[in-house]
Amino acid sequence: MPEIFPSDSVGLVEPRTLHFPDPLKLACGRELPAYDLVVETYGTLNQDASNAVLICHALSGHHHAAGYHSEEDQKPGWWDNCIGPGKPIDTNKFFVVCLNNLGGCHGSTGPSSINPETGRPYGPDFPVITVRDWTNVQARLADRLGIDQWAAVAGGSLGGMQALDWAITYPDRLRHALVIAATPKLTAQNIAFNEVARRAITSDPDFHGGRYQEHGTAPQRGLMLARMVGHITYLSDVSMGEKFGRELRDHAYKYGFDVEFQVESYLRYQGEKFSENFDANTYLLMTRALDYFNPAREYGNDLSQAMAQAKCRFLVMSFSSDWRFAPEHSQKLVNAMVDARRDVSYSEIDSPWGHDAFLLPNERYIRLFRAYMNRIAGEFTDAR
Amino acid sequence: MPEIFPSDSVGLVEPRTLHFPDPLKLACGRELPAYDLVVETYGTLNQDASNAVLICHALSGHHHAAGYHSEEDQKPGWWDNCIGPGKPIDTNKFFVVCLNNLGGCHGSTGPSSINPETGRPYGPDFPVITVRDWTNVQARLADRLGIDQWAAVAGGSLGGMQALDWAITYPDRLRHALVIAATPKLTAQNIAFNEVARRAITSDPDFHGGRYQEHGTAPQRGLMLARMVGHITYLSDVSMGEKFGRELRDHAYKYGFDVEFQVESYLRYQGEKFSENFDANTYLLMTRALDYFNPAREYGNDLSQAMAQAKCRFLVMSFSSDWRFAPEHSQKLVNAMVDARRDVSYSEIDSPWGHDAFLLPNERYIRLFRAYMNRIAGEFTDAR
């Protein structure tokens, strides 16, 4: 590992693409004939394949969870704060697997991939994907990697919802689920924000009913707006206040509609950057997966019944200033786990950073996360 | 009054247009040569003009605060719950004045009016208007109506900010200010939501740099998105949950991006309706007036110093589930008033209806509002 990377980094990493040639039946009733998944792994799988941890990504995430893709890389993977040698998910102990989910836009088969039936990009013809579909795909990935049972499945936000779904759907195939800053179902307000984002994209004249690739364009205005709205919900009122307050960019009021306050400049920058690097159809698909997620639905809307399917142990964590999936969401989930007599540890972490807190370093968060993962490592170390 | 209207309604009302031929100096440094204001009044001005109440409207409001414009009118004015015979602002006692603010799109001079210098609509050339400009314009309106001193100036949200500015700017010209669901300044999050709304409008290809009227079009997509985002911030998570929950429109998941949940259908309807009836340039202008409002700024960012200018008494009310201008905003304002030894009554009303609560009937809200207004009526009744 070159010295230019921090000593607690997994260093240079390389994604690889795995092809899955067998048809996949989806929750929507349709079937995908075959698909690719882009995967990164960190650490080493032990002899009995008992140290594997699956990392599930959130709305705009991907397979690149830790380390760097080149020596010039300015930024490490999205969960680098939590994955690496000596970090909570310690790559000296665990074999860590992260993939770009089906429907994504970072190399796994998704709306921007070529539809073998037509020779053109899927675009709007790509099927709507649910969290359950991802769980199923991840189970096939586990088969491919020779992992019968994950030591843990972990994720934040939409990633946490996948960890939760794993526990319910494949109870024998994981020992622990880490469900962080997540929710057992979206509220009307959550869905409403997603709908604004989708509407921004689909009403952009460059959307062309989702066939923008074939028109040589992309609904960047809509995607930018979607990201701006999303970004507000990832931060808290307090953290935005601390970060920007009412600071002006040019010290005095200009009495116009150009950027006046720092927060406007920040949002526009975030929105623009995102709109240049993310696929609009994938964004639609990811927000819909969020909307649909509701594991209680299959069990007469009784979340405890759903949780009774699980056999693994749980770590649930929420963040005090998260108003996207506020701590009450996690508390409801934990209550259902307790009702179903599951083994669950729950912590509400005090943080001003809103929903984004699950990505950020926070002393108590990191400490609890590490302690829990060390307990897991103890299990398979003893078993060897 | 025809019997078709409720007995506590002001009944049929008619707006009138007043022309103001003298130039108006604006906060932005520019000058408006002349302007029209559309005004409605309810009740009768008493002999010594001591019973006049000014109603200030919020972002999307206008002069039509109470009563009906025709017998066929399905909906009364926007604050009809609070204005009428026997209602909190009792038109048997008070002479109530409400206007469409300068820059509006309901008849008062605004961006869609003809610019006398060019013979074409002002569009983006209309000056940016601040709350202070409105206060000044309203003072001229008071002069025109022969009202030296308002018994009260009242408003909710952006309307409450105008009432607050009246107290600071024209301390001798009002006896009471009712500042409801308002704030002494927007937070970074508030500004961020406004910026998303503005960006949705200005990035709509039909915006044409604000000259859409001359292009025979309007940025309806952008305005719709702006309203959808706004609407989410007017309601609370709880009230959206009570109103819509996760109810599906067609009972089963359709696995697509058309309307699936009731809340989506509601938001789209609200957005579409609004986009057909509101002017985009006015929306930009109103949100900027919100952003800029910060009376402490002229007093070294010391809100108590600003409040020390005031001579009137205050009623400040906030609503428990309002997260647009949460009760803490009002509490900060009240603290500054107390520091400045002003006479203030403050109530936080328990309500699940978010920011919108100031428009809705709520037993405690109406009772406190009525009691306060009756106290004001007692003052001028005694004086007669």
Interface residues (C-beta under 8 A of the other chain):
Chain A: A27 C28 G29 P127 V128 T130 K185 L186 T187 A188 Q189 I191 A192 F193 E195 V196 R198 R199 A200 T202 S203 D204 P205 R221 M224 L225 M228 V229 H231 I232 L235 S236 D237 M240 G241 K243 F244 G245 R246 Y253 Y255 G256 F257 E260 F261 V263 E264 L267 R268 G271 L284 R288 D291 Y292 N294 W323 A326
Chain B: A27 C28 G29 P127 V128 T130 K185 L186 T187 A188 Q189 I191 A192 F193 E195 V196 R198 R199 A200 T202 S203 D204 P205 R221 M224 L225 M228 V229 H231 I232 L235 S236 D237 M240 G241 K243 F244 G245 R246 Y253 Y255 G256 F257 E260 F261 V263 E264 L267 R268 G271 L284 R288 D291 Y292 N294 W323
